[in-house]
């Protein structure tokens, strides 16, 4: 979008998009507009504490010496790009050699797409009505923690599958118009998918009385994860696979955790513990641990994932047989030669299965 150079045209432009409102000879500035456009949030009493703060520590806790402590006083339009750039600058990185070209590449400890999504979520879901502080980003040696005021709109169990729900719709809409967010509303799916592609730990979510903290780890071995953390990792993987119509199983979770096939029994135990914790459930109860497939515990019907179990063909043909018997009269007039051949094949298959 191009904004005119002169002040009057700029005001008309902002009024056209509802960012300001004419009131007599003056203009009113809605709170969401101030949060977006302010050069200094301290100029607005309700937004004075909503500045973004980044603190980088020399150790793994906030008692360690602070390497830098930066505050951003601007609204989203100016602050978002600067905050993103500063976080990327502060997180660890390392060089890797590209196997195809042999070139040296810089790889960040956290994918930049993950940082961008977590930040955009924090800005879009900021509770502007609360008196709590704004976004606080703490960067430690082994992780990044992003704390935001207010409670999430969705239950954290449904961050991936829940319908897109935005706390500040106007803020989100303008962030989308400015290209700061993709606007699809499925940021959490992208976060989990990006982290899984790098075999990085699952994001942690802590909900307190008046805030939510998202933790992204640079690395954390499986043996150091608590039972809750292991179950959460299995759950997110299972939900993501479910949404992709690909059931989670031993092989998929081993790939996600970057474990060899020799660790199959360990992975089966992880699924079993997550099931005992009420987060996932087996799709096919009678399969072996190595081939068993899993769904989120809340999934209603297994038909979403067309997995061919041992009895799949038999059950499918039984269903077709029932449907044909119930609708034989209504269907008869529409059965052509090709359809008749398919029915004959189905009947022959039923006979072979002893039905």
N, C-alpha and C positions, 0 to 999 in steps of 0.2 A: 504494500500500500504506500502511496505517495501522499505526504501531507504538505499542504501549501506553506510557503515561506512567511506570508504575512499573518499577523496575529488574528485578525477577524476571520479569515478562512480557516485557520486552525481551530478556532472556537466552534465554528459551524460544523467542521468535520467531527469534532468530539461530541457535539450535541446530536449529530445525525446518528452516531453509533451508541447513544445513550450513556456515554461516559461522563457527561455533565448535563445539567438541567437548567434551562433559563428560568430565572426568578426575578421578575421586574427588570431592572437595568443591570442586574448582576447574575451570576451563575452559581448553582449549587453543585457541590462535588460529592457524589455518593461515596460511602466508605470504601467499597470495593475498588472504585476508581483511584482513590488516594493510595490504596495499597498497591495498585498497579503502577501508577504514574509518578508518585512522590519523589522529589529529589532528596527530601529528608523526612523520614517518617516521624521524627520528633516534632515536626510542625503540627501534628495532629494528635490530640490528647489520647484518643482511643487506640492509636497505632504506635505510640512512642516506644512501647516495649516490644514491638514486633520486628525489630531489627535482627538480621541474621548474624550469628557469631560463629567463627571457626577457631577452634583451639587445637593445636597439634602438640602432643606430649612426647617426651623422650623415652617413655616406658610404656607399660601395659595397663597403667591405672592413672587416674587423675591426681594422684599425689606426686607423680613424677614431674620433673621440671617442664614447664611449658616452653616449647621451642618458638611458637608464635601464637599470637592471640589477636585476631582481626575481627572487626565489626563492620557490617555493611548497613549504612543508614538509608539507602535508597529503596524505592519500591521495586516490585518484581521486574519490570521492564529493564531497568539498569542493573539490578542486583543479580538476577538469575545467571546471565552469562559470566559475570565476574566471579560469583560463588562457585559455579561449575569449574571454571578454569583454575581457581585457587585449590579446590579439592584435588583435582587431577594432578596439579603440581606437587602437592604434599604427600600423596600416597606413594608407597614404594613401587619401584619398577626394576626390570632387569632386561638384559639383552638375550635374545635367542637367535639362532641361525635358522633361516628358512630352508627347509630340506629341499625344496624345489629349485630356488634361485641361488641359494648360498649367501643371500644378503643378510646383514645384521638387522634385526628388528627389535623395536622396543615393545615389551609386553608389560602392561600395568598389572598390579596385584589384584585389582578389581576391573572388570570390563567397563569401559567408559559409558556404555549403554545402560549398565546397571546404576551407575552414579547418577546419570541424567534422569532415569525413571524415578529413583527414590527421592531425588530433590524436587522433581516436578510434582510428585505426590504430596510432599511436605508443603509446598507452596499452595497447591490447589485446595488442600484440606485444612489449611490453617484456620483455627477458630478465632475469628476476628472479634467475637463478642466477649471472649475471656480476657482476664487481666494477667494471664500467664505470659512468660517471655515468648519471644518468637522462636524461630528455628535455631537449634544449637547443634553444631556439627563438631564432634570430638574425634580426632584422628590419633590412634594409638599405634604402637609398633606392630600389633597383630590384627587390628580391626578398625572399622569406622562405625561410629554410632551417631545416628541422626535422630534427634528428639524434637517432637512437634507438639504444640499445645492442643488440647481437645482430645476427644475419643473418636475412634474410627466409626464410620457409618455402618460398615458391614462387620459381622463376626469374623474374626481372623481365620477361622476354618474355611471361610468362603471368599477369601481374597482373590483366589484364582478363578473360581467358577461363578461367583455372584454377578448379577447384572451390574453394569457400570453405574455407580452411584457417586455423585459428586457433592461435597458439602457446600462449596462456593461455586455455583454454576456459572455466574457471570465472570468470576476470576478465571475459571477453567476455559470458558469460551474465548476470552480475550487472549489467554496464553496460547490457545490453539490457533487463533487468528494471527498471532505474532510468530508462530512456528516454534514455540517453546515446548509444546507437548504434541504428540502425534494425534491426539484427539479421539482415539479408538476406545479408550477407557479400559484397556486390558494390560496396563503396565506391569501388574504383578506376574502375569504369565510370562512376560518378556524377561523380568528380573530372574525368575526361577529357571527359565530355559537357558539364559545366558550363563548363569552360575553352574548349571548342570553340564553345559558344553565344555566348561573348563575344569570339571570335577572339583569345584570349590564348595565349601560348606554351605548348607542351606541358610537363608537369611533368618535371623531370629526376630521375634516381635514381642515386645513387652508393653502391656497396656496398664497404665497406672490410673489413679483417680482423675487426673486432669491432663494427661499427656500419653503419647505413644512413642516408643523408641524402637527403631529398626537398626539391627546390628548386622554388618557385612564383614565376615572374616576374610583375611588374606589367605590363611590356611589354618587347618585344625585337623589333625589325624583322627581317624575314626575311633581309635582307642581312648582318645581324650574327651569324646563326646559323652554327655550324661545320657541316661536312658530316655529322658524327655527329648533331648536333642536328636538322638537316633530315631526315635519314633516320628518326630517332626520331619526329619529328612525323608523317611520312607513315605510319610503321608503326602508331602508336597510332590514327590516323584510320582506317586500313584495317581494323584489328582491330575497332574500335567499329562500323564499318559492317557488317562481316561478322557480328557478333553480333546486329545489328538486321535481318539478312537483306537488306541493301541494299548492293550492291557499291560500293566506292570507285571514283570516276572523276575525270576532269578537272574536271567541274562541281562535284562535292561537295568536292574539295580546295580549289578556288578559293573556294568559299563559306566553308569552314573558315578559310582564311587571309585572307578579306576582300579578295580580289584581283579586278580586272575581267576580263572575257572576253579583253581584249587581252593578258593575261598567260598565255594557254593554253599557249604554248610553254614558258614557265618552269615551269609546273606539270607538264607532260609530262616535262621534264628531272628534276624532283624525284622522280617515280615511277620513272624509269629508273635514277637513282642509288640509290634505295632497293632496287630489284630487283637491281642489281649488288652491293649490300651484303648480299644474302641475306636481306632482311627481308620483301619482298613478291614476288608473282609475277603475271604477266598471267593473267586469266581466259580471254581470247580473243586469242590470239597474232596473228591476222591482221587485227584491227580497226585503224583509224587511231588515232594517238596521242590525238586529241581524244575519241574514243568508247570507247577501250580501258578495260576494267574490271580491277580488281586485287583480289587476295586475300592474306591472310597467307601467307608462304612455308611455314608448317607445316600449312596446311589440307590435309586428305587428299583430299576429294572436292569438286568444284565444284558438285555437285548440291544442296548446302545453299542456294545462292543461285540461284533459278530465272530466270536471265538469258536472254532470247531473242536469241540470236545469229543470224547469217544462216542457218545450217544447223540451227537449233533444231527447227523443225517437221519437217524431214526426219528428223533423228535420233530424235525422239520417235515418229514414225510407224513407223520401222524397229524400234524397241523394242517397240511394240504388236504389229506384225506377227509378230515373233519369239515374243513371249509367247503370242499366239493360236495359232500353229502348234504350239507345244509343249504347249499345254493344251486343244486343240480338243475332245477327247473328254470331258474332265472338265468343260469349260465349257458344252458344247452344251445340256445339260439345263436350264441356268439362264439361257439367253438368251431374253429377252422381246422384244416388238415394238419397244420403244424402243431396246433394246440392239442389235437387228438393224439399225435405221436408223443408229445411230452407226457400226456396223461398215461399212455400205455407204458412208457419208460418208468414213470413213477410207480405204477402198479406192479411192474416187474421188480422194481427195487424193493417195494414193500414185501413182495413175496419172498425175495432173497433174504430179507431180514426176519422172516417168520412172522410177519404182522397180519 
